[in-house]
Amino acid sequence: MDKVLFVDSCIRSDSRTKRLAAKLLERIGGSVSSIDLKEPGVVPLSRIELEKRESLIASRDYSDPMFDYAKAFAAADVIVIAAPYWDLSFPSVLKVFIERTAVRGITFTYTDDGVPVGLTRAKKLYYVTTMGAEGLPYDFGFGYVKAISSMYFGIRDTELITAEGLDLDGNDTEKILSAAEKKI
Ligand SMILES: Cc1cc2nc3c(=O)[nH]c(=O)nc-3n(C[C@H](O)[C@H](O)[C@H](O)COP(=O)(O)O)c2cc1C
């Protein structure tokens, strides 16, 4: 059975993005574990923590809980990231998660020539988002996640699942979401 990691970056309590992600998780099946980025403690790396992290990585000691996100990410067969479209990209907690997941020796390493090589086992990463407007670029949200997944984590198969126009006057939000669910 596939190990599925659900990274929940949905901040609002009645999140439409999370609704689509729930449909996708139902469709994928497998054994799902979740990381809720609304939890306290999802904070940017401080100078002190970064120095500790660098020293632990140098001594290849990955036992500290600060490496838990990276370990969970590296061990998953399928990854589902749900993140609403915020300010052309995604909520900042997702960047914090990625910062804490990109750990040399767990999710990627470097060849002798300095080229990053992925160490994760995931065969597929889904990025689920919803957008208030329509037709805005995905480069800074999904595009970024796709780039780091393929260039650092070694996950080549990434897929965008989206619904747009949810906040536009006159749009039938329920109809848009139902159509997106049907597509999933
Ligand atoms: C802080 C914030 C920033 C947002 N930025 C954008 C944006 O740049 N472009 C856009 O079309 N919609 C933007 N929206 C609207 C959301 O993309 C839209 O409401 C989305 O469906 C929210 O997903 P959710 O229901 O999962 O929270 C923003 C909403 C919030 C709360």
The ligand as a Gaussian input file, in Angstrom:
#p B3LYP/6-31G(d) Opt

LIG

0 1
 C       -4.064000      36.300000       1.989000
 C       -4.768000      35.993000       0.685000
 C       -4.128000      36.264000      -0.513000
 C       -4.783000      36.007000      -1.722000
 N       -4.147000      36.295000      -2.901000
 C       -4.782000      36.072000      -4.080000
 C       -4.156000      36.384000      -5.326000
 O       -3.016000      36.836000      -5.391000
 N       -4.855000      36.172000      -6.465000
 C       -6.117000      35.640000      -6.450000
 O       -6.695000      35.432000      -7.524000
 N       -6.724000      35.310000      -5.284000
 C       -6.090000      35.516000      -4.112000
 N       -6.706000      35.190000      -2.931000
 C       -8.017000      34.515000      -2.974000
 C       -7.814000      33.008000      -2.878000
 O       -6.950000      32.528000      -3.867000
 C       -9.130000      32.219000      -3.016000
 O      -10.124000      32.737000      -2.168000
 C       -8.885000      30.751000      -2.735000
 O       -9.967000      29.988000      -3.208000
 C       -8.687000      30.515000      -1.239000
 O       -8.592000      29.149000      -0.989000
 P       -9.229000      28.493000       0.315000
 O      -10.732000      28.498000       0.162000
 O       -8.653000      27.120000       0.276000
 O       -8.764000      29.295000       1.492000
 C       -6.082000      35.453000      -1.718000
 C       -6.715000      35.174000      -0.494000
 C       -6.067000      35.453000       0.686000
 C       -6.773000      35.158000       1.990000

